[in-house]
Amino acid sequence: MRFSFRLRSVKCLSVMSTKDSDWGKADGIRVYLLAFTASGYRDLLISGREHPEPSANDNYPFFPGKDLDLSKFPPMGRPDWTTRWADLGETDRVAIAVIGINEGLPYVGGGGGFGSTITASAFEELAKKIAEKATESSAAAGGAAAVGISAGFELLKVALDSSNKPDCRGVAFVYQAELSLKKLLQDHLVVKGRTHTLGTENGNQALGIVSGVGVPSGCGGPRYEVSLQVTREDALSFATEDREVAVHLGRPQPFPAEYEPCRPANPMTITPRFFDREFVFTPSFNYPTLKPTWYVDSHELTSLSGSLSLRTHVAHPGDEEGFDAQVDVAFRRETSAGIERLILSTQGEQGRYLLTVRLFLNFEGNTPPPQANSDLLPSPWVMFGEATASVNGYVIIGNESYNQYQSCVEQHRRVFGKLWYPKFRLERPDLDAAASIRRFEKVMRDMGRLSKGEISLAAVKKKYRL
């Protein structure tokens, strides 16, 4: 899964320079954003100048209270402060380092420019060595990404510790984060991007940032805040597919006409056509370490295949209200192209009903733990996807007389709706054609009783939930 990292701003609360510095009491900061993994990914962004030439300084001058919007000042050779995508595998980790080095500022009498071995070009070479060290150490430890990241960070620390100068040039701030795919996915399941403020006062929150600066004696106490955005670049999905696998006819049954104005001359019959169906639920990724767990309604699937007996509300051909009944649903879990999907098989004769499928992931070990988003499972379980399958097990097929009757009833229903709307709502999208006709017949009978004073309008409205 791909993630990118972007610097949004740098804010100065206090500076490293002092009034006795040769260039004055403002800092001249060069900003570096480094991202690397133990599997070979590396990206480095380096700031350029804030003010165009002929301005003498080619870095960012900072004084207390200044908040620099980096969208206006892209890094050298790049359109903005966004890293290239880090494509992380299930056990991968990505390291982020945001570093600000006080290079000082030009001043009368000469000077300015960073007086150590870590120039912008030297830092590019250092970043390469850090990534190579991480990969080498990870391989030596049997592919342990955490070991490689730690080795890379240690190499960075050694280089930065030797960079500070007694004239108050050197590291003004450094914020480091080691992020696992498990942590990134937890934080970005719902929202693609999140922005974090990194600073000396909140450096150990949110991303697990570690900050530490060894400032030479006699220099100021630099305090900088950095805004870092983390973005999930891949879309997440929980796809549902409904497909017919078999079709067969039921037995014909008589359908008596109960609405006299539309009664046909010949007897009516209806025949249900049943559909056996498969419902396929496919998440956009599959990471076994997150213990993906499937639920159908409130039943956990603890095996790769089997059958469920579920109690639910079912409608049968011509049935208006439906009733609670048991349905049998077969399931199997299949893995294709690295993605596990759930397949449910239903039988058309068992009627029309709804099934709810949920997929949960376990983020145990993350700090802070996630908030549960379902009553079925507590934290650290999080529901990744939920989908409702509308099991339409049949359609109604009528003979010619039934088709004539249905057409007539539909015309009368439209006229009735125009005359009485909005007092009476006759449409019920959940009903099959025969059940819809039966509902209209009942309404017409009750309207006749209403006109004779045998039933009140309030009773009619209550009966049909109007």
TASULQUI-V382939 format. One record per residue. N is the residue number from 1. OMEGA is omega in radians with two decimals (none if undefined). D_LAST is the distance of its C-alpha to the last C-alpha in whole Angstrom. Layout:
N:OMEGA:D_LAST
N:OMEGA:D_LAST
This chain:
1:-2.99:50
2:3.08:52
3:3.03:52
4:-3.08:53
5:-3.05:55
6:3.01:55
7:3.14:57
8:-3.08:55
9:3.02:57
10:-3.13:60
11:3.13:61
12:3.04:64
13:3.03:64
14:-2.97:68
15:3.09:71
16:-3.14:74
17:3.09:76
18:3.13:78
19:3.13:80
20:3.11:83
21:-3.08:82
22:-3.09:84
23:-3.11:81
24:-2.97:79
25:3.05:77
26:3.05:74
27:2.96:73
28:-2.92:73
29:2.92:70
30:-3.07:70
31:3.09:67
32:3.00:66
33:-3.10:63
34:3.04:64
35:3.11:62
36:3.05:63
37:3.10:63
38:-3.13:65
39:2.99:64
40:3.12:66
41:3.06:63
42:3.01:65
43:-3.11:64
44:3.06:66
45:-3.06:65
46:-3.10:67
47:3.04:67
48:-3.08:69
49:3.05:70
50:-3.08:68
51:-3.10:70
52:3.04:72
53:0.33:75
54:3.07:78
55:-3.02:76
56:-3.07:79
57:-3.10:76
58:3.06:74
59:-3.11:72
60:3.04:69
61:-3.13:71
62:3.01:69
63:-3.09:69
64:3.13:67
65:-3.12:64
66:3.13:63
67:-3.02:60
68:3.09:61
69:-3.03:58
70:3.07:59
71:3.13:57
72:-3.06:60
73:-3.12:62
74:3.13:62
75:-3.10:65
76:3.05:68
77:-3.12:67
78:-3.11:63
79:3.11:60
80:-3.04:59
81:3.12:59
82:3.10:57
83:2.94:58
84:-3.10:58
85:2.97:56
86:-3.10:57
87:-2.98:55
88:3.01:55
89:-3.01:55
90:-3.10:54
91:-3.12:57
92:3.02:58
93:3.10:58
94:3.11:59
95:3.11:61
96:3.04:60
97:3.05:63
98:-2.99:63
99:3.04:67
100:-3.11:68
101:3.10:72
102:3.13:74
103:-3.01:76
104:-3.12:77
105:3.07:78
106:3.13:81
107:-3.14:83
108:-3.11:86
109:3.10:89
110:3.12:88
111:-3.02:85
112:-3.05:81
113:-3.00:80
114:-3.06:79
115:3.10:83
116:-3.12:82
117:-3.10:81
118:2.96:77
119:3.13:77
120:-3.13:74
121:3.11:76
122:3.14:77
123:3.08:74
124:3.09:73
125:3.11:75
126:3.14:74
127:3.10:71
128:-3.14:72
129:3.13:74
130:-3.14:71
131:3.12:69
132:3.10:72
133:3.13:73
134:-3.14:69
135:-3.13:69
136:-3.11:72
137:3.11:72
138:3.13:68
139:3.14:70
140:-3.14:73
141:3.10:70
142:3.11:69
143:3.14:66
144:-3.08:65
145:-3.09:63
146:3.13:63
147:3.14:67
148:3.13:67
149:-3.14:65
150:3.12:67
151:3.10:71
152:3.12:69
153:3.14:69
154:3.10:72
155:3.09:74
156:-3.12:72
157:-3.14:73
158:-3.13:76
159:-3.10:76
160:-3.14:75
161:-3.09:77
162:-3.00:80
163:-3.06:79
164:-3.11:79
165:-3.13:82
166:3.12:83
167:3.06:83
168:2.91:79
169:-3.13:78
170:-3.02:76
171:3.09:73
172:3.06:70
173:3.01:67
174:3.11:66
175:-3.09:63
176:3.07:62
177:3.04:59
178:-2.98:59
179:3.07:56
180:3.05:55
181:-3.14:52
182:3.12:50
183:-3.13:50
184:-3.12:49
185:3.08:46
186:-3.07:45
187:-3.01:45
188:3.06:44
189:-3.06:41
190:-3.13:38
191:-3.11:40
192:-3.07:43
193:3.06:45
194:-3.12:46
195:-3.10:49
196:3.05:51
197:-3.12:54
198:-3.13:57
199:-3.10:60
200:-3.11:63
201:-3.13:60
202:-3.02:57
203:-3.09:59
204:-3.13:58
205:2.99:54
206:-3.04:52
207:-3.07:54
208:-3.09:57
209:3.05:59
210:-3.11:63
211:3.08:65
212:-3.10:68
213:3.04:71
214:-3.06:75
215:3.13:76
216:3.12:80
217:3.13:81
218:3.11:81
219:3.13:78
220:3.09:75
221:-3.08:72
222:3.07:70
223:-3.12:66
224:3.02:64
225:-3.12:60
226:3.08:59
227:-3.09:55
228:3.11:54
229:3.06:51
230:-3.06:51
231:2.97:48
232:-3.06:47
233:-3.14:48
234:3.05:46
235:3.06:43
236:-3.10:41
237:3.05:38
238:-2.97:36
239:3.10:36
240:3.09:34
241:3.12:35
242:-3.11:33
243:3.09:36
244:3.11:36
245:3.10:39
246:3.12:39
247:3.10:37
248:-3.08:37
249:3.00:36
250:-3.14:35
251:3.03:35
252:3.12:34
253:-3.13:32
254:3.12:31
255:-3.10:27
256:3.09:27
257:-3.14:25
258:3.09:23
259:-2.94:21
260:-3.09:25
261:-3.10:25
262:-3.06:25
263:3.10:27
264:-3.11:30
265:-3.07:34
266:-3.13:35
267:3.12:33
268:3.01:31
269:3.04:31
270:3.13:29
271:3.09:31
272:2.99:30
273:-3.03:32
274:3.14:32
275:2.92:33
276:-2.98:35
277:2.94:35
278:3.06:36
279:-3.08:35
280:-3.13:37
281:-3.02:37
282:3.03:40
283:-3.09:40
284:3.12:43
285:3.10:45
286:3.10:47
287:-3.09:49
288:-3.14:50
289:3.09:51
290:3.07:48
291:-3.12:47
292:-3.04:44
293:-3.10:42
294:2.99:39
295:2.96:36
296:-2.90:33
297:-3.14:30
298:-3.07:32
299:3.08:36
300:3.07:39
301:-3.06:41
302:3.12:44
303:-3.11:46
304:3.11:46
305:-3.14:45
306:-3.12:43
307:3.12:40
308:2.98:37
309:-3.01:35
310:3.04:32
311:-3.07:29
312:3.14:25
313:-2.99:22
314:3.00:23
315:3.09:22
316:-3.08:24
317:3.12:24
318:-3.08:22
319:-3.08:20
320:-3.00:16
321:-3.07:16
322:-3.10:19
323:3.08:21
324:-3.12:24
325:3.11:27
326:3.05:30
327:3.13:31
328:-3.10:35
329:3.07:35
330:3.13:39
331:2.98:40
332:3.12:43
333:-3.10:44
334:3.09:46
335:3.13:48
336:-3.11:49
337:3.08:51
338:-3.11:51
339:3.06:47
340:3.10:45
341:3.13:42
342:3.13:40
343:3.09:39
344:3.13:37
345:-3.10:37
346:-3.13:34
347:-3.07:34
348:-3.11:32
349:-3.11:32
350:2.95:30
351:3.13:27
352:3.13:24
353:-3.11:24
354:3.02:24
355:3.08:28
356:-3.12:28
357:3.12:32
358:3.07:34
359:-3.10:37
360:3.06:39
361:-3.11:43
362:-3.11:45
363:3.14:47
364:-3.14:49
365:3.10:52
366:3.09:51
367:-0.10:51
368:3.13:49
369:-3.13:47
370:3.00:43
371:3.10:40
372:3.13:38
373:3.09:35
374:3.10:33
375:-3.09:33
376:-3.08:34
377:3.13:38
378:2.99:40
379:0.22:42
380:3.07:44
381:3.10:42
382:3.10:39
383:3.12:37
384:-3.08:38
385:3.08:35
386:3.14:31
387:3.10:30
388:3.09:27
389:3.06:28
390:-3.07:25
391:3.08:27
392:-2.99:26
393:-3.06:29
394:2.89:28
395:-3.11:27
396:3.05:27
397:-3.14:30
398:3.04:30
399:-3.06:33
400:3.13:33
401:3.10:31
402:3.14:28
403:3.09:28
404:-3.14:29
405:3.14:26
406:3.13:24
407:3.13:25
408:3.13:24
409:-3.14:20
410:3.11:20
411:3.13:21
412:-3.14:19
413:3.11:16
414:3.11:17
415:3.13:18
416:-3.14:15
417:3.13:13
418:-3.11:16
419:-3.01:15
420:-3.11:12
421:0.15:11
422:-3.07:9
423:-3.10:7
424:3.09:6
425:-3.03:7
426:-3.05:9
427:3.03:11
428:-3.07:12
429:-3.10:15
430:-3.08:16
431:2.99:17
432:-3.03:20
433:-3.11:21
434:3.12:21
435:3.10:18
436:3.08:16
437:-3.13:18
438:3.11:17
439:3.14:14
440:3.12:14
441:3.13:17
442:3.11:14
443:-3.12:12
444:3.08:15
445:-3.12:16
446:3.06:14
447:3.05:14
448:3.10:17
449:3.11:17
450:-3.12:15
451:3.13:18
452:-3.14:20
453:-3.12:19
454:-3.14:19
455:-3.10:15
456:3.08:13
457:3.12:10
458:3.13:9
459:3.11:10
460:-3.12:8
461:3.13:5
462:-3.09:6
463:-3.09:8
464:3.08:5
465:-3.11:4
466:none:0
